[in-house]
């Protein structure tokens, strides 16, 4: 045994009262300091002291909680441990406290408490000194106890896995440390209670200390033997499972909670490697996975990168690199399926059938990039699902509304915490095939932020020339998206970046006509609502006339969502009536049974059968369906929301009807004008954009230049229309922002009506851009505008002459109900907008009045 120098502690020590454990000489412990006495001790001695003596404390195990700041000092344990404060860590949250790392030096006994405040200080006597064993344990019994203790200590350590560095270090400590120091050190390592440690602390005699520690070692050894017997025989790592606490000054000793998880994890890695080999992934991806699996085998499980790498490899295995579904290429069956699922939408169905036909001729056709543009509620999303059903492919919807981070598309790089693949790769993992139908919903509502532009990230995804080599940031290897059929939906193309719009094939999905809505209602909406509300056609009937009333008087939309909600409200009201009727019928059935029994007793007594007519009177009439007519609509849905107010609003000069296009479909728009005495100012209200304001200035300028031609005068009879006259133009629905050039002809007609004093025809609507020379230029959205006029009950529409070609898209029944006036100049517009035409007058003595 090597000799060590004795440790001499001061005769006076500040006392640190602990309740978290028992500190033994030679061991290390962390303790929390939060009581007033202990906080004052740390601040006065440890934080301000500079000498080594100031960092030596007397640690007294205290059974009561020291956090209770009692005025009197609690009873102190007689024996404590002199300790060296190795580290002090402080914090102010949630309240001021310190954490001390202390190492035990030797035992001491309190002789006398010198002071109690602000922290206790006592005169102490050192009890043991680190000297050679022969001088402290000279008896034969003491030597035998020492050898016996050493034998059990070596046996315990050798039951552990010596390949663990902490175990090997512990084995070296058994040979290098003095024998008298080992009982305290091993007692602090093995599983013992605070009561047992306190008994060891009180054992001042070394022989007594050996006697008390040996049973603890034997108990620990027997526990290890029992634990090893319960383990599987094939395991070679039994020595790793021990029931001791880790040494505070040793890096790590495996605890008793370690089990078979590591072996199971190794089996999982083997299975993962096998899956990688058989996954048929491309060579580049396989090379990356093999490299990562090799790193994973060498990596400790405790490393954070272990879980990240394993998740990455599991994703690579789950991706459908070469797994695909076979398309159903029967065009006739596809046409029937599309017609059954959706009414109308002929242009869209035609494009899908064209794709199927080309797929029959060429098997490796790249998936098209389609974009359905139309108002809400017309079935853009549902038709995408029907396309997948028609082709026999998997369907996955990706909602892009409000997405403002490019990582949603491309994924995060694996260097970030919580990284994950983008929605494209995640969707492929979900469907499990590499040729699904992806619906990119609301592509026009993508945002932009500091995290990048997701619309720019979609450029690679939606480019047929690039998406065969799409690289997600998380995967960092290329994935082929060329077989994916991408379908995007949008309400408008105005907010889609031009570069992204150029990569997609735009298919317009306009709103429905009234006839189409009636067909959709009776084919799809009403049966769906009846099924959802538990009703049958024998309980409720909604005639087509009632459906038309709902469409025209309770909804005004391009799609059918509001119409569907109205049918839902009707079904709920009918369900209440049906439920009440069944309750009354059940009560009546019970009363019939009672009356029938009494009647039968009466017949037996008098032996005179009654007439069958009495029984028939008691029977319920056959169940009749509830017919929904206009009166029932008014009771259920309330008064009509939309009345035909066109003729009422055009009952005075200065009002005209225009046609506007919105992302929600076409709308009719009233334009009102009034004049008053003033300084020649033009006032525009109604939340107008710059383009519409310019159209108003163009209109007033053209009318002023042609005032003599049409004999238009102001209130004073002057041909200068703005001479001492102010004009106010208002576009109702002031809360809605309006812009665009198509209101030009409507503004001209409205002002011409104001200055001429004539009424505009109440069944005429118009649209078109104007020039300063009076020409009418073409505009967009003709079909939606025409459908809006048809919904409003108008009969004549003035359109630019160059928009005549767009009338071919109008359904035949709508064209039959409307008359169209193509106009190339404003003269033709005014002539069609007024009854009898718009008269051109000349001065007296000139030509006679003529009519355009």
Phi, psi and omega in degrees: 000139178275149181269142178238155180285139179292151178261130180246119180260158179297156179283340176242130182227137168289142186257128175255116183270121182242147176235005184266354181166182181245122179270126178254154177302137179089352180252167181236145183211145171261136180223146181268139181242110180220356177277161185297317181295313182293323178297319179293325177297314182295317183292322185278320187263314188273318184279334181256338182286150181242339183272163178295326181297330183286345180263003177266125183239160171258114184263119182246120174294130186235120181291312177295158180287118182287351180289343176281113186279072178285152181290323181268146178289129180293162177302135184259143174294142189293323185245138177225189182236125172287131187227154177254125178282110183273324185211144176231123178236128182242158178207151179254002183238134359280348174211162182299130177199163179232156172238124183254140169254113186237147180239128181288138181253304183198169177276155172214163178238135181285123177269313183200137174277118184277320177207157183249335183235148359286344174216151185290140174229134184228152170276128189236163177233125180287133186260321181231151180231144181280093178236180180295151181299317183302330182279342182252340182223079189269342184286158179295322180295322179295318179296319179296319178297323179295315180294320180295317179299316181297322181296314179294324180295316178296319179299318180296315183292322182289347174283351180267173180276112184288348178286344176284127184302323181294323179291319178297323179292321177296322178296322179291327179295327179299329182269333187267330183277154174297148182298325184290344179272342187292320181303316180295318184293314182291327177296325179285343181268311185287168184282109178221156178276165177296328178295317179294321178294324179294325176293321177294320179298322181283348180281092182286322180288136182293320179299318178296324180293318177299316182299323182280334184275326183303314178300329178292319177294317180298318178298321180291321180296315180297323177296322178293319179298317179295322180293322180292329179291331181279350180279162179293140181298329186285348184282136179259359186254027183296330183292345180285339185266108180228167184242046179241161176274150180292144175296138181292327183258009177247147189302307182194137168232124184302139182266178184289346180281350177290136184220214188274011184299323182293318179295317179298321179295322177297321177296321179296322179295322177297315178296321179296318178296321178296319178295323179297318182294330184255014185273354180057033177280160179301161185299320181296316179294321179297321180297318179294317182294320179296320178296318181291324180291327176294318177296322182295322180295328182272355188266132174295147182293338183284346181288138178300329182289343181298311181294322179297315181294319180294318177299321179298314181293322178296322176295318180299324180289323184282343182291142181276078183296317183229017181262126182215164176260157180268128182288143170273115188252024177277104186293322181296315179294324179295320179296318179296318181295317179294320179293324180290325183279327186220134176266144183069215182054047186294319182296320181292315179298321180298320181293323179293318179294326176297319178297319179296320181295318179292326177296328176294324183276329181224116189284330185260037180292136177288147181293134178287160177250098184261149176226113178271119182245124179182171181292165180294149173085008180265357175099027181294315181290316182293328178289331174297320177295323178292326177297316178297319179295322179295317182281347184075029182254165173286151183238136178218130181254133177240113180277119183255359181297122179084358179290127182228018181233125182294341179292338175296333180265310186266347182086171179263151173288147187288356176284344182272150175287133180075023180291153180206160180289165178287177184291332180294307180294321179295324176294321177297321177296322182292313183282332176080010176224160183261008177228050179280180169259116179259123176258112177268092188280139176058052181290343179278356183248023174291142179257187179213139182210189178294340180278006177114181182247107181295332178296323177291326178292332179287345181301319179288324182293320188261019176253111182301338180275351183238333190286357173287350182228042183289130182244113174278141182299327182286315180290316183064018171226157185285144175230139184273115177254010187291339181268357179280135175266106181268129175235119177257151176235147181204154174271335180206152176266357185294328183263003177272129180303142183304321181296322178287322179296326181293337182274353185245150176267112186279127175236114181285133176242090185285176177289170183266150171281171180297320180295319178295321178296322178297316179296316180297320181299313185277341177272323190237308191291310183296312176302323180294316180292323177298318180293320181292333183256007176070028180254163179234160177299341177283350181255338182212139176228130178241102181293164179294330178296320178294319177300319178296321177297319179297318183294317187273330189248345182240347177224151172212089186210163178279327181265206184228018182291312179296322177299319178297320178294324178295318177297324177297319178297320179295316181296323178295319179295320179291324179299323177297315180298317181296316180296319178295321178296320178294325179294316179295321180297321179294320178294320181293323178299319180294322179291326178295319180298316180295314180294324180296319180295319178295322179294322181292322177296321180294322179294321180295325181289312186269346182053039177232105180293141180278164178290149179290345181296328179295320179293321179296326179295330182279341184290147178284146175292157179299147183295126181252141178290150176277119182269126180266109177246191184296321180294320177295323177300316182295324179291323186274311187262353182087185179295154181303140181275331184235111175255156179285097185255010186297310184295326180292320184283341179258030183272002177216157182296156176092020178227135177217160183251125174250174179237132182234154175248134176230165175300343179268003181119185179281154178216149169274151185221125177273142175237124183243144180222146175215156180232157182201165178294140181182211186244021177083032180263150177249119181251132181238128178227160180117023181056063183265146175277174184296322182295319180290326176296320178295324177298322179295318178294322176298317183296314182292327178293318179295319180293322178295322180285341180244021183295319180293324181298320182257006180055052178261126182230161175273191185295333180269003178088008181273145177285345174281102190296335182260009180288113182055030183224132172258144180241135178241119176253130181231138177246102184303171195065060186295343180280350183260128178287136183231142177199164179121159185271354191286353179272005184301310182293328179292320179294318178299314181296320180297314180291323177297321176295321181295312185280337178269342181077014182256152181272140173283144179303136185281351180251018184244134170234159187210159176205148178156148176269148181242161173242171180293337179269002176091014176278153178251119184259155183290157179226173180259176176069030185299316184297315180296322180292319179296319178296324177295318177296322179294320178296327182277358177083017178283157187245338184225138182230129176262122182233159175298145183299326182282359175262008181299327180297333181286346181290344179294336179279349182284133177303149185299321181293328178288319179297327179290330181278343185242155171244137185248137178242102176284129183237134178258342180215169184289335176301316180293326178296310182295325180295326182273340186277341183245145176296130181078008180082174181253118190283137173256124183248152176241170180290158176302137182095349179265208179292158177290160176300136179231159183247131180293000000 
